[in-house]
Amino acid sequence: MRHPVRGILALIAGAVSLTAGAWGQDRTAIICARAVAPDGTLSDLGAVVIAGGKVERLAKADEIKEQAGLKIVRHEGAVICPGLIDLCSAIGEFQNNLERAKAVDPSVSAIDAVDPGDPALGRALRAGITAVMITPQPSNVISGVAATVRTWTAGPRVDALRTDGPLVFALGTSVFSTDREPTSRPGALVLLRGALAAARDGKGAARVAQVLAGKLDAIVICEATEDVDGALRTFGEFKLAPHIVHTADAVELAPDLAERGPSRPATIVGPYTFTSSPRTLEGAGALERAGADVAFTGGTPLGEAAGLRVTAALAVRYGMDAAAARRGLTVGAARVAGVEGRVGSLKPGMDADIVVFSGDPLRLESRVIEVYVNGVRVYTAPPPVGQDESGGSYE
Amino acid sequence: MRPCRTDALFRSGRLAAILAAAAGLACAPGARAQLGGLLGGGRNQSATVYQHARIVTMAGPVIEDGSIVVVGGQVRQIGKDVKVPEDATIVDLSGMTVTPGLIDVDGSLGMGTQPPTGPGGRGEQGDPTARAFDGFDRYATDLFKDAVRNGVTVAYISPQGGAGGINGTAAVVRLMPGDGPWAGEVLRDRAALCIDLGSGEPPIQRLQTFDKVRKQFRGALDYREALDTYKEDLEEYEKKVKERADKAAKESGDKGKKEGAAGGAPKPDKAEEKPAVPSPSPSPTPPPAPPKSAADEAVADAGLAQPEPRTPGQPGPQPGGRPPSPAGLPPAGPPAAGQPGDAAKKEEDLKKPTEPTADRKSDVLLRAIDGDMPVRIRCHRSEDILNALELGKEFSLKVAIEGGSEAYLVASSLAESETPVVLDGVIGRDYFRNDELHRRSIDAAALLTRAGVKWHVGTGPSSPQAADRWPSRFVLLSAQLAAQHAGVGVDALRLVTTDAAEFLGISDKAGRLAAGMPADLVVWTGDPLDPGSRVDQVLVGGELLYRAAKNEPREGMK
């Protein structure tokens, strides 16, 4: 860990070994029993060969032969998984990004508020989250652009995967204010329509114009059912289909959110917690069955970093397909963040941002064993009580 | 029970629905009859055999393709090869996994957020005589349903809402088929004495709370001492009364035997009776002493009638909670102060000792002191945990720490005193808080394991802050989270079945599947630890409590 941590974290971190791997042409094979495939299923192609920080190929465990220049790391029974990605996080920027002067402020960039020294980044990494999409606080109708950064920070600034999108819109009580517009739901939609129309007419902000031209992706954070309706209606008038963030009434809205054209915009739900109502928890499954792509927000840094996996596990327990949930934690989230070309799936050519879990990441007793970023092992969990350092004995 | 004889029939959605409805009709009277007691005799004695299931008994190795014979609400046989009774109803559970009902060792199922008793409200200290079950809403159907469809059938409930102090006693409830769709049954009342050291309060308040709790326990010991002294004094007194009566009888016998026989034996044990008046006849009465002034008489009467009122259970006005000296008791034998001590006067002053006022609060605490009732001390901060251990040592209590966010910081003290910890809210830490939970760690279980501290996982009391509360349902997921780093050999399922039952003292009623145990079965569509598995049906005491509707995995009930 790069940052000072206290108490328990220090105790755990004491046992952590960080390997600054050689960054050459040497190749590494991480051999596990299974892997989370791009379609979200657990495949038996459990071995990943890494070269030059990228995934070179996938293979079955017994297909990897020892050879010169190939370092082999073995984890019996483990599951290799693309690094998890948390969406709509305020990690690193919590309470630093509250721009309240203007309700329409597309020029804001979340990356400008990110503190690379935030210890929450390290906690996320330990929980298997290798990247987070950081959104500006959803307190403005147009809040600014999100940034997606790695949780592993090796230098004086965060390692950004993307800093220019998607453009974040927000609807709901959080955007209302008494000292500026909007003060109501219709007022918020007046501002939203105005901004989109101005951009269409060539008078608006550049980023909104890019959205209209299909060159910049958009995401709308919607608090209530009527906010979702308003967003679908208003963006629909401009032939736009942004990603929607909505949790509370997803069961009822599932059909509307599922069928939105060939671009297949995703719906982001969460965080689900142990106190969420059954109806809320059924939302992800309802969306998935209706045909929507679902991704998750785990609530970092306000909640525990483990909250992302808890959200997915609860979604599955309440009816979501397990493979769809694994996609939502990885490739689906990468697609929403617009970084699916670099991370989120184990495919040749992708950045080797990889987590080794002791079992299926959806099972909450599965623990993180190792985390790799760009093919370099950046975190090794201390062995559990009763297991020796070699990771072998389970007695 | 259910006439489903073939796999195909059992799995057919429409048929299952019809059968379930028929079964519901058939079972209704039985269910009603058993509301009072699960194993009330004379109930349905026909056998049901659940076949071809993967059975995780928690009482031995997993049985693949095993069978369970249920008769009269009890598991009669369990294993790979069982003798199928004639006329038994066969239920095919191919592909299913059966586990015992899950147990929450620290929950608030059906408790709402209101304290069960009037005076125990927030900001006030609770009352040790308050009982959690009195506040249990046995028809909190929606909550029970969500607990049951996650496999939970038994929950520990504690008095809720007290700000700090001794809040009352907990109960263990089992969810049951009832008159309505669901009901709760007490499996164990007075399962623990519940103390809250108010870790969320400011330091001075916490010190006061702890001091108050300690005084209450000391008061209970004082009460016991007063009772013991009273018993001794009473014996002494009765002995003396008898002696005097014998003497009087002898004297009167000397005077005139006829009258003595008529008067009958003296009854010195009657409370109101004047001890020195063994006989109704006036002549043999022992001399009523030298003539006395009315004032003297009044003093003596007052001394007898109102020995300074004693309520040792609440030594409120006494500084430092120091036990009142036994000398404070009205002495039975010696003459009252200020009275001249001639022989006649001595006889005159023989007074019946006064019984201490009954103190039900202390009675409850004495049960804990005697080790008849475990004590749960809810606290989060390390200093409060150490105080709790001190309290346990001082009064030889069977303490378990509840909450225990910082228990890992004082793990060695916990290990030394062999004090178990009930972790709740394994997840839910808020890094931007600076309250009693701010050091809560997801690694607590690992550190406690390493230190050799026994720990359990519960879902915790309801929080007034939580927008909606669905208690107890995620006890298995909580255990899985805790087990994540806890070490090898930590089995999340064991934590919430056998371990939990043992901890709650209900091993003979729940937590494992074995011959002679109640038939509380949870039928899962797969491995219970896999979130993709669903609870297909739940039986409690052999009766169907819940069945997932086909094609609607999250809906439907009996």
Boltz contact constraints between the chains, C-beta under 6 A:
constraints:
  - contact:
      token1: [A, 7]
      token2: [B, 439]
      max_distance: 6.0
  - contact:
      token1: [A, 8]
      token2: [B, 441]
      max_distance: 6.0
  - contact:
      token1: [A, 8]
      token2: [B, 443]
      max_distance: 6.0
  - contact:
      token1: [A, 12]
      token2: [B, 443]
      max_distance: 6.0
  - contact:
      token1: [A, 274]
      token2: [B, 474]
      max_distance: 6.0
  - contact:
      token1: [A, 275]
      token2: [B, 466]
      max_distance: 6.0
  - contact:
      token1: [A, 277]
      token2: [B, 468]
      max_distance: 6.0
  - contact:
      token1: [A, 278]
      token2: [B, 146]
      max_distance: 6.0
  - contact:
      token1: [A, 282]
      token2: [B, 554]
      max_distance: 6.0
  - contact:
      token1: [A, 301]
      token2: [B, 431]
      max_distance: 6.0
  - contact:
      token1: [A, 304]
      token2: [B, 427]
      max_distance: 6.0
  - contact:
      token1: [A, 304]
      token2: [B, 429]
      max_distance: 6.0
  - contact:
      token1: [A, 306]
      token2: [B, 427]
      max_distance: 6.0
  - contact:
      token1: [A, 306]
      token2: [B, 442]
      max_distance: 6.0
  - contact:
      token1: [A, 313]
      token2: [B, 531]
      max_distance: 6.0
  - contact:
      token1: [A, 316]
      token2: [B, 531]
      max_distance: 6.0
  - contact:
      token1: [A, 316]
      token2: [B, 532]
      max_distance: 6.0
  - contact:
      token1: [A, 317]
      token2: [B, 531]
      max_distance: 6.0
  - contact:
      token1: [A, 318]
      token2: [B, 554]
      max_distance: 6.0
  - contact:
      token1: [A, 319]
      token2: [B, 553]
      max_distance: 6.0
  - contact:
      token1: [A, 319]
      token2: [B, 554]
      max_distance: 6.0
  - contact:
      token1: [A, 322]
      token2: [B, 532]
      max_distance: 6.0
  - contact:
      token1: [A, 362]
      token2: [B, 531]
      max_distance: 6.0
  - contact:
      token1: [A, 363]
      token2: [B, 529]
      max_distance: 6.0
  - contact:
      token1: [A, 364]
      token2: [B, 477]
      max_distance: 6.0
  - contact:
      token1: [A, 364]
      token2: [B, 480]
      max_distance: 6.0
  - contact:
      token1: [A, 364]
      token2: [B, 481]
      max_distance: 6.0
  - contact:
      token1: [A, 365]
      token2: [B, 480]
      max_distance: 6.0
  - contact:
      token1: [A, 365]
      token2: [B, 483]
      max_distance: 6.0
  - contact:
      token1: [A, 365]
      token2: [B, 484]
      max_distance: 6.0
  - contact:
      token1: [A, 365]
      token2: [B, 492]
      max_distance: 6.0
  - contact:
      token1: [A, 367]
      token2: [B, 484]
      max_distance: 6.0
  - contact:
      token1: [A, 367]
      token2: [B, 485]
      max_distance: 6.0
  - contact:
      token1: [A, 384]
      token2: [B, 485]
      max_distance: 6.0
  - contact:
      token1: [A, 384]
      token2: [B, 487]
      max_distance: 6.0
  - contact:
      token1: [A, 384]
      token2: [B, 488]
      max_distance: 6.0
  - contact:
      token1: [A, 385]
      token2: [B, 446]
      max_distance: 6.0
  - contact:
      token1: [A, 385]
      token2: [B, 449]
      max_distance: 6.0
  - contact:
      token1: [A, 385]
      token2: [B, 450]
      max_distance: 6.0
  - contact:
      token1: [A, 385]
      token2: [B, 487]
      max_distance: 6.0
  - contact:
      token1: [A, 386]
      token2: [B, 487]
      max_distance: 6.0
  - contact:
      token1: [A, 386]
      token2: [B, 488]
      max_distance: 6.0
  - contact:
      token1: [A, 387]
      token2: [B, 488]
      max_distance: 6.0
  - contact:
      token1: [A, 394]
      token2: [B, 488]
      max_distance: 6.0
